[in-house]
Amino acid sequence: MLAYPLGVIGPWQVVIIALVILLLFGGKKIPELMKGLGKGVKSFKEGMNEIEEQINQADETLKKDPKDDAPKQQ
């Protein structure tokens, strides 16, 4: 018998969870749920990419030579 550490979901638990979801929501509602979940994941990834881009822009701004941004004196 395999012993799973606390907090790890084994294969039988996944099967039971899937059956409970199927019984609660029915076969017609599951594709809608998955579509909504997919949209949520896509939105999250887009947000993470946007934040990463902003961090990279700020990093490049800080790496610039401060002499380039100073006004030229005549």
N, CA, C and O atoms as a GROMACS GRO file, in nm:
protein
  296
    1MET      N    1   0.084  -0.119   0.000
    1MET     CA    2   0.000   0.000   0.000
    1MET      C    3   0.088   0.125   0.000
    1MET      O    4   0.180   0.137   0.081
    2LEU      N    5   0.060   0.217  -0.092
    2LEU     CA    6   0.135   0.340  -0.099
    2LEU      C    7   0.084   0.439   0.005
    2LEU      O    8  -0.037   0.454   0.024
    3ALA      N    9   0.174   0.504   0.071
    3ALA     CA   10   0.136   0.608   0.167
    3ALA      C   11   0.173   0.742   0.108
    3ALA      O   12   0.289   0.767   0.075
    4TYR      N   13   0.074   0.828   0.094
    4TYR     CA   14   0.098   0.963   0.041
    4TYR      C   15   0.115   1.060   0.157
    4TYR      O   16   0.042   1.053   0.256
    5PRO      N   17   0.210   1.151   0.144
    5PRO     CA   18   0.226   1.252   0.249
    5PRO      C   19   0.101   1.340   0.257
    5PRO      O   20   0.023   1.349   0.163
    6LEU      N   21   0.085   1.402   0.369
    6LEU     CA   22  -0.030   1.488   0.391
    6LEU      C   23  -0.031   1.602   0.288
    6LEU      O   24   0.070   1.668   0.268
    7GLY      N   25  -0.143   1.623   0.223
    7GLY     CA   26  -0.154   1.731   0.127
    7GLY      C   27  -0.133   1.690  -0.017
    7GLY      O   28  -0.155   1.771  -0.107
    8VAL      N   29  -0.091   1.568  -0.042
    8VAL     CA   30  -0.070   1.520  -0.178
    8VAL      C   31  -0.195   1.446  -0.224
    8VAL      O   32  -0.246   1.359  -0.153
    9ILE      N   33  -0.244   1.481  -0.341
    9ILE     CA   34  -0.364   1.418  -0.394
    9ILE      C   35  -0.321   1.298  -0.479
    9ILE      O   36  -0.244   1.313  -0.574
   10GLY      N   37  -0.372   1.182  -0.444
   10GLY     CA   38  -0.341   1.061  -0.518
   10GLY      C   39  -0.437   1.040  -0.634
   10GLY      O   40  -0.530   1.119  -0.652
   11PRO      N   41  -0.416   0.935  -0.712
   11PRO     CA   42  -0.500   0.912  -0.830
   11PRO      C   43  -0.647   0.884  -0.794
   11PRO      O   44  -0.737   0.926  -0.866
   12TRP      N   45  -0.671   0.814  -0.684
   12TRP     CA   46  -0.810   0.786  -0.648
   12TRP      C   47  -0.883   0.913  -0.604
   12TRP      O   48  -1.003   0.928  -0.630
   13GLN      N   49  -0.814   1.003  -0.539
   13GLN     CA   50  -0.876   1.128  -0.497
   13GLN      C   51  -0.914   1.212  -0.620
   13GLN      O   52  -1.018   1.278  -0.620
   14VAL      N   53  -0.830   1.209  -0.723
   14VAL     CA   54  -0.861   1.283  -0.846
   14VAL      C   55  -0.987   1.225  -0.911
   14VAL      O   56  -1.072   1.300  -0.958
   15VAL      N   57  -0.998   1.094  -0.914
   15VAL     CA   58  -1.115   1.030  -0.973
   15VAL      C   59  -1.241   1.067  -0.895
   15VAL      O   60  -1.344   1.100  -0.954
   16ILE      N   61  -1.232   1.063  -0.763
   16ILE     CA   62  -1.348   1.097  -0.680
   16ILE      C   63  -1.388   1.243  -0.699
   16ILE      O   64  -1.506   1.274  -0.710
   17ILE      N   65  -1.291   1.333  -0.703
   17ILE     CA   66  -1.320   1.475  -0.724
   17ILE      C   67  -1.385   1.496  -0.860
   17ILE      O   68  -1.482   1.572  -0.870
   18ALA      N   69  -1.336   1.430  -0.965
   18ALA     CA   70  -1.394   1.443  -1.099
   18ALA      C   71  -1.538   1.394  -1.101
   18ALA      O   72  -1.624   1.456  -1.163
   19LEU      N   73  -1.565   1.281  -1.033
   19LEU     CA   74  -1.702   1.229  -1.027
   19LEU      C   75  -1.796   1.324  -0.953
   19LEU      O   76  -1.910   1.345  -0.995
   20VAL      N   77  -1.749   1.381  -0.844
   20VAL     CA   78  -1.831   1.475  -0.768
   20VAL      C   79  -1.862   1.599  -0.853
   20VAL      O   80  -1.976   1.647  -0.852
   21ILE      N   81  -1.763   1.650  -0.925
   21ILE     CA   82  -1.786   1.766  -1.012
   21ILE      C   83  -1.886   1.731  -1.121
   21ILE      O   84  -1.975   1.810  -1.152
   22LEU      N   85  -1.872   1.614  -1.180
   22LEU     CA   86  -1.965   1.570  -1.284
   22LEU      C   87  -2.107   1.559  -1.230
   22LEU      O   88  -2.202   1.600  -1.296
   23LEU      N   89  -2.121   1.505  -1.110
   23LEU     CA   90  -2.254   1.493  -1.050
   23LEU      C   91  -2.314   1.629  -1.014
   23LEU      O   92  -2.434   1.650  -1.031
   24LEU      N   93  -2.232   1.720  -0.965
   24LEU     CA   94  -2.282   1.851  -0.924
   24LEU      C   95  -2.322   1.940  -1.043
   24LEU      O   96  -2.427   2.002  -1.042
   25PHE      N   97  -2.237   1.943  -1.144
   25PHE     CA   98  -2.258   2.038  -1.253
   25PHE      C   99  -2.319   1.975  -1.378
   25PHE      O  100  -2.377   2.047  -1.459
   26GLY      N  101  -2.308   1.848  -1.395
   26GLY     CA  102  -2.361   1.783  -1.514
   26GLY      C  103  -2.266   1.797  -1.632
   26GLY      O  104  -2.173   1.877  -1.629
   27GLY      N  105  -2.292   1.718  -1.735
   27GLY     CA  106  -2.205   1.715  -1.852
   27GLY      C  107  -2.209   1.842  -1.936
   27GLY      O  108  -2.110   1.875  -2.001
   28LYS      N  109  -2.322   1.912  -1.936
   28LYS     CA  110  -2.335   2.031  -2.021
   28LYS      C  111  -2.265   2.153  -1.962
   28LYS      O  112  -2.220   2.240  -2.036
   29LYS      N  113  -2.255   2.159  -1.833
   29LYS     CA  114  -2.199   2.277  -1.767
   29LYS      C  115  -2.046   2.274  -1.759
   29LYS      O  116  -1.982   2.378  -1.747
   30ILE      N  117  -1.987   2.156  -1.766
   30ILE     CA  118  -1.842   2.142  -1.750
   30ILE      C  119  -1.763   2.215  -1.859
   30ILE      O  120  -1.665   2.282  -1.826
   31PRO      N  121  -1.802   2.206  -1.989
   31PRO     CA  122  -1.725   2.282  -2.089
   31PRO      C  123  -1.729   2.433  -2.064
   31PRO      O  124  -1.630   2.502  -2.089
   32GLU      N  125  -1.841   2.484  -2.015
   32GLU     CA  126  -1.849   2.626  -1.983
   32GLU      C  127  -1.755   2.661  -1.868
   32GLU      O  128  -1.689   2.765  -1.869
   33LEU      N  129  -1.748   2.574  -1.769
   33LEU     CA  130  -1.658   2.597  -1.656
   33LEU      C  131  -1.512   2.596  -1.702
   33LEU      O  132  -1.433   2.680  -1.660
   34MET      N  133  -1.478   2.501  -1.788
   34MET     CA  134  -1.341   2.492  -1.838
   34MET      C  135  -1.305   2.613  -1.924
   34MET      O  136  -1.192   2.662  -1.919
   35LYS      N  137  -1.401   2.661  -2.002
   35LYS     CA  138  -1.378   2.779  -2.085
   35LYS      C  139  -1.351   2.900  -1.996
   35LYS      O  140  -1.259   2.978  -2.023
   36GLY      N  141  -1.429   2.915  -1.891
   36GLY     CA  142  -1.407   3.026  -1.798
   36GLY      C  143  -1.274   3.014  -1.727
   36GLY      O  144  -1.205   3.114  -1.707
   37LEU      N  145  -1.237   2.893  -1.689
   37LEU     CA  146  -1.108   2.870  -1.625
   37LEU      C  147  -0.994   2.904  -1.720
   37LEU      O  148  -0.895   2.965  -1.680
   38GLY      N  149  -1.007   2.865  -1.847
   38GLY     CA  150  -0.905   2.896  -1.947
   38GLY      C  151  -0.890   3.046  -1.968
   38GLY      O  152  -0.778   3.096  -1.980
   39LYS      N  153  -1.001   3.117  -1.971
   39LYS     CA  154  -0.995   3.263  -1.986
   39LYS      C  155  -0.927   3.327  -1.865
   39LYS      O  156  -0.851   3.422  -1.880
   40GLY      N  157  -0.955   3.273  -1.747
   40GLY     CA  158  -0.892   3.326  -1.627
   40GLY      C  159  -0.741   3.305  -1.628
   40GLY      O  160  -0.666   3.395  -1.591
   41VAL      N  161  -0.697   3.188  -1.670
   41VAL     CA  162  -0.554   3.158  -1.677
   41VAL      C  163  -0.487   3.247  -1.781
   41VAL      O  164  -0.378   3.298  -1.758
   42LYS      N  165  -0.553   3.266  -1.895
   42LYS     CA  166  -0.498   3.352  -2.001
   42LYS      C  167  -0.484   3.496  -1.951
   42LYS      O  168  -0.382   3.561  -1.976
   43SER      N  169  -0.585   3.545  -1.882
   43SER     CA  170  -0.580   3.680  -1.828
   43SER      C  171  -0.468   3.694  -1.725
   43SER      O  172  -0.399   3.796  -1.722
   44PHE      N  173  -0.452   3.594  -1.643
   44PHE     CA  174  -0.346   3.596  -1.543
   44PHE      C  175  -0.208   3.602  -1.610
   44PHE      O  176  -0.122   3.679  -1.569
   45LYS      N  177  -0.189   3.520  -1.713
   45LYS     CA  178  -0.060   3.518  -1.784
   45LYS      C  179  -0.033   3.653  -1.851
   45LYS      O  180   0.080   3.702  -1.848
   46GLU      N  181  -0.136   3.713  -1.910
   46GLU     CA  182  -0.119   3.844  -1.974
   46GLU      C  183  -0.079   3.949  -1.870
   46GLU      O  184   0.007   4.033  -1.895
   47GLY      N  185  -0.142   3.943  -1.754
   47GLY     CA  186  -0.107   4.036  -1.646
   47GLY      C  187   0.036   4.017  -1.599
   47GLY      O  188   0.107   4.114  -1.575
   48MET      N  189   0.078   3.892  -1.586
   48MET     CA  190   0.215   3.864  -1.544
   48MET      C  191   0.315   3.914  -1.648
   48MET      O  192   0.419   3.970  -1.613
   49ASN      N  193   0.285   3.894  -1.777
   49ASN     CA  194   0.374   3.942  -1.883
   49ASN      C  195   0.382   4.094  -1.882
   49ASN      O  196   0.489   4.150  -1.904
   50GLU      N  197   0.269   4.160  -1.857
   50GLU     CA  198   0.267   4.306  -1.852
   50GLU      C  199   0.353   4.357  -1.736
   50GLU      O  200   0.429   4.453  -1.752
   51ILE      N  201   0.340   4.294  -1.620
   51ILE     CA  202   0.420   4.335  -1.505
   51ILE      C  203   0.568   4.311  -1.531
   51ILE      O  204   0.652   4.394  -1.496
   52GLU      N  205   0.601   4.198  -1.592
   52GLU     CA  206   0.741   4.167  -1.623
   52GLU      C  207   0.798   4.271  -1.720
   52GLU      O  208   0.912   4.314  -1.706
   53GLU      N  209   0.717   4.310  -1.818
   53GLU     CA  210   0.761   4.412  -1.914
   53GLU      C  211   0.786   4.546  -1.844
   53GLU      O  212   0.884   4.613  -1.875
   54GLN      N  213   0.699   4.584  -1.752
   54GLN     CA  214   0.717   4.709  -1.679
   54GLN      C  215   0.843   4.704  -1.593
   54GLN      O  216   0.915   4.804  -1.582
   55ILE      N  217   0.869   4.590  -1.532
   55ILE     CA  218   0.989   4.575  -1.450
   55ILE      C  219   1.113   4.587  -1.538
   55ILE      O  220   1.210   4.652  -1.500
   56ASN      N  221   1.111   4.524  -1.655
   56ASN     CA  222   1.226   4.532  -1.746
   56ASN      C  223   1.248   4.674  -1.794
   56ASN      O  224   1.363   4.718  -1.806
   57GLN      N  225   1.141   4.748  -1.823
   57GLN     CA  226   1.155   4.887  -1.866
   57GLN      C  227   1.214   4.972  -1.754
   57GLN      O  228   1.300   5.056  -1.779
   58ALA      N  229   1.168   4.951  -1.631
   58ALA     CA  230   1.222   5.026  -1.518
   58ALA      C  231   1.368   4.992  -1.496
   58ALA      O  232   1.448   5.081  -1.464
   59ASP      N  233   1.405   4.866  -1.513
   59ASP     CA  234   1.543   4.823  -1.496
   59ASP      C  235   1.632   4.889  -1.600
   59ASP      O  236   1.741   4.936  -1.568
   60GLU      N  237   1.586   4.893  -1.725
   60GLU     CA  238   1.666   4.956  -1.830
   60GLU      C  239   1.679   5.106  -1.807
   60GLU      O  240   1.783   5.166  -1.836
   61THR      N  241   1.574   5.168  -1.755
   61THR     CA  242   1.580   5.311  -1.725
   61THR      C  243   1.684   5.338  -1.617
   61THR      O  244   1.756   5.438  -1.625
   62LEU      N  245   1.691   5.252  -1.518
   62LEU     CA  246   1.788   5.270  -1.410
   62LEU      C  247   1.931   5.243  -1.457
   62LEU      O  248   2.026   5.301  -1.404
   63LYS      N  249   1.946   5.155  -1.556
   63LYS     CA  250   2.079   5.122  -1.606
   63LYS      C  251   2.136   5.229  -1.699
   63LYS      O  252   2.256   5.232  -1.726
   64LYS      N  253   2.047   5.317  -1.748
   64LYS     CA  254   2.094   5.422  -1.839
   64LYS      C  255   2.196   5.511  -1.768
   64LYS      O  256   2.194   5.527  -1.646
   65ASP      N  257   2.285   5.566  -1.846
   65ASP     CA  258   2.384   5.658  -1.792
   65ASP      C  259   2.315   5.789  -1.756
   65ASP      O  260   2.250   5.849  -1.842
   66PRO      N  261   2.326   5.834  -1.633
   66PRO     CA  262   2.256   5.957  -1.593
   66PRO      C  263   2.304   6.080  -1.670
   66PRO      O  264   2.232   6.179  -1.678
   67LYS      N  265   2.423   6.074  -1.726
   67LYS     CA  266   2.474   6.188  -1.802
   67LYS      C  267   2.394   6.208  -1.930
   67LYS      O  268   2.386   6.320  -1.980
   68ASP      N  269   2.333   6.102  -1.985
   68ASP     CA  270   2.256   6.113  -2.106
   68ASP      C  271   2.125   6.190  -2.082
   68ASP      O  272   2.074   6.256  -2.173
   69ASP      N  273   2.071   6.181  -1.962
   69ASP     CA  274   1.944   6.246  -1.931
   69ASP      C  275   1.962   6.390  -1.884
   69ASP      O  276   1.866   6.467  -1.882
   70ALA      N  277   2.084   6.427  -1.845
   70ALA     CA  278   2.108   6.562  -1.793
   70ALA      C  279   2.100   6.663  -1.908
   70ALA      O  280   2.145   6.635  -2.019
   71PRO      N  281   2.043   6.781  -1.882
   71PRO     CA  282   2.038   6.885  -1.987
   71PRO      C  283   2.178   6.933  -2.021
   71PRO      O  284   2.265   6.947  -1.935
   72LYS      N  285   2.198   6.959  -2.149
   72LYS     CA  286   2.329   7.005  -2.195
   72LYS      C  287   2.346   7.153  -2.161
   72LYS      O  288   2.255   7.233  -2.183
   73GLN      N  289   2.462   7.187  -2.108
   73GLN     CA  290   2.489   7.327  -2.075
   73GLN      C  291   2.580   7.385  -2.182
   73GLN      O  292   2.671   7.318  -2.232
   74GLN      N  293   2.554   7.509  -2.216
   74GLN     CA  294   2.633   7.574  -2.321
   74GLN      C  295   2.732   7.671  -2.264
   74GLN      O  296   2.806   7.734  -2.338
   0.00000   0.00000   0.00000
